[in-house]
Amino acid sequence: MRLLFAALALLMVSPVASTAQPAPERPIALALHGGAGTILRQNLTPEREAAVRAALEQALDAGYAVLLRGGTALDAVEATIRVLEESPHFNAGVGAVLTDAGTAELDAAVMDGRTRAAGAVSGITTVRSPIQLARRVMERSPHVMLVGAGAEEFAGQQGLERVTNDFFILPERREQLRRMQENRRTGFNALGVPDPSFVSPERFDAALAASPDLSGGMEHKFGTVGAVALDRDGNLAAGTSTGGMMGKKFGRVGDAPIIGAGTYADNATCAVSATGHGEYFIRAVVAHDIASIIRYTGLSLTQAASAVVHGSLVEMGGGGGVIAVDPQGRVTMPFNTPGMYRAAIDGAGNRTVAIFRD
Amino acid sequence: MRLLFAALALLMVSPVASTAQPAPERPIALALHGGAGTILRQNLTPEREAAVRAALEQALDAGYAVLLRGGTALDAVEATIRVLEESPHFNAGVGAVLTDAGTAELDAAVMDGRTRAAGAVSGITTVRSPIQLARRVMERSPHVMLVGAGAEEFAGQQGLERVTNDFFILPERREQLRRMQENRRTGFNALGVPDPSFVSPERFDAALAASPDLSGGMEHKFGTVGAVALDRDGNLAAGTSTGGMMGKKFGRVGDAPIIGAGTYADNATCAVSATGHGEYFIRAVVAHDIASIIRYTGLSLTQAASAVVHGSLVEMGGGGGVIAVDPQGRVTMPFNTPGMYRAAIDGAGNRTVAIFRD
C-alpha cells in the first residue's frame, strides 16, 4: 500500500518537468527551515530577501550533494545545518539571538531514524557547531542530552572546534537586545509587543490573544534552523540548531534540543524538525505527535503534520511550523505563521525555496 | 463507550472488598513509584524492605489525602513527591545519587493534564524541593524548562526554600560513588558491571547484551520518584523527581525533566511518570507514546503502557517502568525489570503497595 502511494507520488508531483531534477531510482530527499514567524514582504528588503534565499539555496545544495553521492541522511542533515549555523541570517550559530546577559547560548539536537539514537545539547557558548556537538553526544557518549559547562567539557574531550562567544554575536543582535531591555521596563519587548519574560503565562497568553502583532517578532525571537533527510538506504534523520529565545534568562531551554518536541526521526514514520514558540512545542510534543499520528492512524505525512501545526498547536496558541520527510521521500513544510524560511528537494526531485505563504 | 468501560471497571476491580477503601462517586486515583530495577528479595533486608514500604505508604497517604479533601491532582502529585524527595530511600532529593564530582544535581518535571502546561528543571543543587521548583516554573514563568544556575536564580526570585548541597547527600551515596570511581579505572562501575560513562553506546549496548547483571544496578544508578493523579474534577497530573544517573558527568540530563519522555499528562488520555535508563526513555518518548497509543488507537491505558514498556522499550534495550492513570481512575504500573517500588489507590479504591514482580 505504501509502495503504491510512493509510486503514485512519484508519478504525480512533477508537474513542471523542466524545473525538476532527475528522480533517482530510490528516492532521496532533503528539507530545511530557517525559522517561522511574521515574515512579511513589506518588512523584507529585496536585498535581504535575496540574501536569505541565497543562504537557503546554499544550505540545500550542501545537504543534497551529500545525498546525491550516496551519503547518509545524518551527514546531509549536519552539512545543511552547518551552512545555516554559519549564515548570519538565521537564529543559530553566527547570528544567534542573545540572552538577557548579552551572550549567545546555543542549543541543538540530532536524531537517527534508523536506530532512534539521539544527541542534544543546550547552553553552548564556545563550540563553533552545536549540531556537530549534538552528533558527537549521540555517537560518542552513552548519553542523549548534555547541558552547559558539562557539554562544553565533553566538546573539549572530543576536540571539536572552539570559538569565543563573540564569534556568534552580530552588532544588530546587540542592538535588538538593547532595545528589548529598554522596553522591558515597561513590559514591552524590542518589537513593541508585550514581553513574556516577566509576566505569568496567563498574562502572556492574554496579551497574545489581544495583540495580533505579538507573533510579529517570532521569527526574531524564536527562530531556529533545522533539516530532515532521506538517504538512498532509506534512512531518515532530523536535526535542529538554535540560539533559542531572545533575551532569555534563567537557563531557559526551548524545544529544539528536546527529543520528541523540536526534533524527532524514526524510519518507521518520518523525520521532523520544528521552529516556533518552543514552550508550546514542548507541551504538544510536536515532532513525536506527528510521527505517532502516522504510526497509529495511517494518515499521510502531510495530513499528520497539518493536523498538529494547524490543529493542536493553533488550539494551544503556539505559532510556528515544521519540516518533515517520510521514507518515500514525500516532504511537507506546514506553518501557521505568515512565513517560514524553507527549502526542499523531495523524493521526486522537485525543488522548493520559499519564504512567504504563497 | 468510555463511560461503559469506566462503569465496568468500577464493578470489576474490587475483588477483596475488605481491603478496599470506599469508592467515591467521581473517581479519584493516585499512583507513585520510587524507582525500578533489579530489586531482589535476597538483596533487600527485612528492615530495609519495611522502611521502603513505610515510605511508600506515607507518600501515598499524603497525596491521597489531598484528593480526598477535594484538592487538585497537581497538589496531590506535589505532596506525594515531596514525601519521596525527603525520604532517604529513593534517588531524589535527600538520598540522591551523586555526580562524578560528588555533588547532588537534581532534575524534576510536572505537567497539568487540564491545560498541558508543564514545568521542568535540571541540574538543581540548592533548592530543597525540585518538584516544587518545577511547578513554579510552570505556574510563574512563561517557560517550560530551566536548567542549572538560571533555574536556581529563578528559585531565589520565587523565594523557595534553599539548602546546602550536603543536605541531599547521604554517607552511603558517597561510598557508592567512591567504589564506582575506583572501578571506573578498569572500565567497571560500583556494581562490578561495565560502566557506560566512558565507552561508546555501541560498546555499552554490547556489554549490556553480554552481561545479565548490568541492569542489576539500575535501581541505584537510574532511580527516580514520580506520581500521577486524578482529582474529583476529572483533571490529571504527572510529576517526576530524580538525582539522575550515578556518577554522571558532562551535565547529563535524563528523561525525568523531558516532557513527553519521563513525564506527561493530558486529560484526554492519561498521566504518566517513568523510571529507568533515561536515555532509552528519551529516545522512545515513552510517556507521550503511551498517551498517543490511547489517543490514536483506542487501546486501554493498561494495553498502551504495556505495549511501550514490554514492547518498544524492551526492543531498544531500555530497562524500567512507568506508572499511569487515566480519566476513569484506572491505574497501571508495568515494568520490565525484576522490581519497581510502587504504590497506588485506583478509582475503585483498591490500595496497592508493592516492590517485587509478584
HADDOCK unambig.tbl for C-alpha pairs under 7 A between the chains (distance, minus, plus):
assign (segid A and resid 116 and name CA) (segid B and resid 283 and name CA) 6.05 0.50 0.50
assign (segid A and resid 117 and name CA) (segid B and resid 283 and name CA) 6.51 0.50 0.50
assign (segid A and resid 118 and name CA) (segid B and resid 283 and name CA) 6.49 0.50 0.50
assign (segid A and resid 139 and name CA) (segid B and resid 200 and name CA) 6.98 0.50 0.50
assign (segid A and resid 140 and name CA) (segid B and resid 200 and name CA) 5.14 0.50 0.50
assign (segid A and resid 140 and name CA) (segid B and resid 201 and name CA) 6.97 0.50 0.50
assign (segid A and resid 141 and name CA) (segid B and resid 199 and name CA) 6.76 0.50 0.50
assign (segid A and resid 141 and name CA) (segid B and resid 200 and name CA) 5.43 0.50 0.50
assign (segid A and resid 141 and name CA) (segid B and resid 201 and name CA) 6.26 0.50 0.50
assign (segid A and resid 142 and name CA) (segid B and resid 196 and name CA) 6.01 0.50 0.50
assign (segid A and resid 142 and name CA) (segid B and resid 197 and name CA) 6.33 0.50 0.50
assign (segid A and resid 142 and name CA) (segid B and resid 199 and name CA) 6.94 0.50 0.50
assign (segid A and resid 142 and name CA) (segid B and resid 200 and name CA) 5.88 0.50 0.50
assign (segid A and resid 142 and name CA) (segid B and resid 201 and name CA) 4.69 0.50 0.50
assign (segid A and resid 143 and name CA) (segid B and resid 252 and name CA) 6.82 0.50 0.50
assign (segid A and resid 143 and name CA) (segid B and resid 279 and name CA) 6.02 0.50 0.50
assign (segid A and resid 144 and name CA) (segid B and resid 279 and name CA) 5.67 0.50 0.50
assign (segid A and resid 145 and name CA) (segid B and resid 252 and name CA) 5.75 0.50 0.50
assign (segid A and resid 145 and name CA) (segid B and resid 253 and name CA) 5.29 0.50 0.50
assign (segid A and resid 146 and name CA) (segid B and resid 250 and name CA) 6.02 0.50 0.50
assign (segid A and resid 146 and name CA) (segid B and resid 251 and name CA) 4.98 0.50 0.50
assign (segid A and resid 146 and name CA) (segid B and resid 252 and name CA) 4.45 0.50 0.50
assign (segid A and resid 146 and name CA) (segid B and resid 253 and name CA) 5.91 0.50 0.50
assign (segid A and resid 147 and name CA) (segid B and resid 251 and name CA) 4.92 0.50 0.50
assign (segid A and resid 147 and name CA) (segid B and resid 252 and name CA) 6.53 0.50 0.50
assign (segid A and resid 148 and name CA) (segid B and resid 251 and name CA) 6.46 0.50 0.50
assign (segid A and resid 149 and name CA) (segid B and resid 251 and name CA) 6.95 0.50 0.50
assign (segid A and resid 150 and name CA) (segid B and resid 249 and name CA) 6.64 0.50 0.50
assign (segid A and resid 150 and name CA) (segid B and resid 250 and name CA) 3.34 0.50 0.50
assign (segid A and resid 150 and name CA) (segid B and resid 251 and name CA) 4.35 0.50 0.50
assign (segid A and resid 151 and name CA) (segid B and resid 250 and name CA) 5.16 0.50 0.50
assign (segid A and resid 151 and name CA) (segid B and resid 251 and name CA) 6.11 0.50 0.50
assign (segid A and resid 153 and name CA) (segid B and resid 250 and name CA) 6.46 0.50 0.50
assign (segid A and resid 154 and name CA) (segid B and resid 250 and name CA) 6.08 0.50 0.50
assign (segid A and resid 196 and name CA) (segid B and resid 142 and name CA) 6.02 0.50 0.50
assign (segid A and resid 197 and name CA) (segid B and resid 142 and name CA) 6.30 0.50 0.50
assign (segid A and resid 199 and name CA) (segid B and resid 141 and name CA) 6.86 0.50 0.50
assign (segid A and resid 199 and name CA) (segid B and resid 142 and name CA) 6.95 0.50 0.50
assign (segid A and resid 200 and name CA) (segid B and resid 140 and name CA) 5.26 0.50 0.50
assign (segid A and resid 200 and name CA) (segid B and resid 141 and name CA) 5.51 0.50 0.50
assign (segid A and resid 200 and name CA) (segid B and resid 142 and name CA) 5.88 0.50 0.50
assign (segid A and resid 201 and name CA) (segid B and resid 141 and name CA) 6.29 0.50 0.50
assign (segid A and resid 201 and name CA) (segid B and resid 142 and name CA) 4.69 0.50 0.50
assign (segid A and resid 249 and name CA) (segid B and resid 150 and name CA) 6.64 0.50 0.50
assign (segid A and resid 250 and name CA) (segid B and resid 146 and name CA) 6.04 0.50 0.50
assign (segid A and resid 250 and name CA) (segid B and resid 150 and name CA) 3.32 0.50 0.50
assign (segid A and resid 250 and name CA) (segid B and resid 151 and name CA) 5.15 0.50 0.50
assign (segid A and resid 250 and name CA) (segid B and resid 153 and name CA) 6.43 0.50 0.50
assign (segid A and resid 250 and name CA) (segid B and resid 154 and name CA) 6.07 0.50 0.50
assign (segid A and resid 251 and name CA) (segid B and resid 146 and name CA) 5.00 0.50 0.50
assign (segid A and resid 251 and name CA) (segid B and resid 147 and name CA) 4.94 0.50 0.50
assign (segid A and resid 251 and name CA) (segid B and resid 148 and name CA) 6.46 0.50 0.50
assign (segid A and resid 251 and name CA) (segid B and resid 149 and name CA) 6.95 0.50 0.50
assign (segid A and resid 251 and name CA) (segid B and resid 150 and name CA) 4.35 0.50 0.50
assign (segid A and resid 251 and name CA) (segid B and resid 151 and name CA) 6.11 0.50 0.50
assign (segid A and resid 252 and name CA) (segid B and resid 143 and name CA) 6.82 0.50 0.50
assign (segid A and resid 252 and name CA) (segid B and resid 145 and name CA) 5.75 0.50 0.50
assign (segid A and resid 252 and name CA) (segid B and resid 146 and name CA) 4.45 0.50 0.50
assign (segid A and resid 252 and name CA) (segid B and resid 147 and name CA) 6.53 0.50 0.50
assign (segid A and resid 253 and name CA) (segid B and resid 145 and name CA) 5.30 0.50 0.50
assign (segid A and resid 253 and name CA) (segid B and resid 146 and name CA) 5.91 0.50 0.50
assign (segid A and resid 258 and name CA) (segid B and resid 258 and name CA) 6.91 0.50 0.50
assign (segid A and resid 259 and name CA) (segid B and resid 282 and name CA) 6.63 0.50 0.50
assign (segid A and resid 259 and name CA) (segid B and resid 283 and name CA) 6.91 0.50 0.50
assign (segid A and resid 260 and name CA) (segid B and resid 285 and name CA) 6.23 0.50 0.50
assign (segid A and resid 279 and name CA) (segid B and resid 143 and name CA) 6.01 0.50 0.50
assign (segid A and resid 279 and name CA) (segid B and resid 144 and name CA) 5.69 0.50 0.50
assign (segid A and resid 282 and name CA) (segid B and resid 259 and name CA) 6.64 0.50 0.50
assign (segid A and resid 283 and name CA) (segid B and resid 116 and name CA) 6.04 0.50 0.50
assign (segid A and resid 283 and name CA) (segid B and resid 117 and name CA) 6.48 0.50 0.50
assign (segid A and resid 283 and name CA) (segid B and resid 118 and name CA) 6.48 0.50 0.50
assign (segid A and resid 283 and name CA) (segid B and resid 259 and name CA) 6.94 0.50 0.50
assign (segid A and resid 285 and name CA) (segid B and resid 260 and name CA) 6.23 0.50 0.50
assign (segid A and resid 292 and name CA) (segid B and resid 292 and name CA) 6.29 0.50 0.50
assign (segid A and resid 293 and name CA) (segid B and resid 296 and name CA) 6.79 0.50 0.50
assign (segid A and resid 296 and name CA) (segid B and resid 293 and name CA) 6.78 0.50 0.50
assign (segid A and resid 296 and name CA) (segid B and resid 296 and name CA) 5.77 0.50 0.50
assign (segid A and resid 296 and name CA) (segid B and resid 297 and name CA) 6.06 0.50 0.50
assign (segid A and resid 297 and name CA) (segid B and resid 296 and name CA) 6.07 0.50 0.50
assign (segid A and resid 297 and name CA) (segid B and resid 297 and name CA) 6.95 0.50 0.50
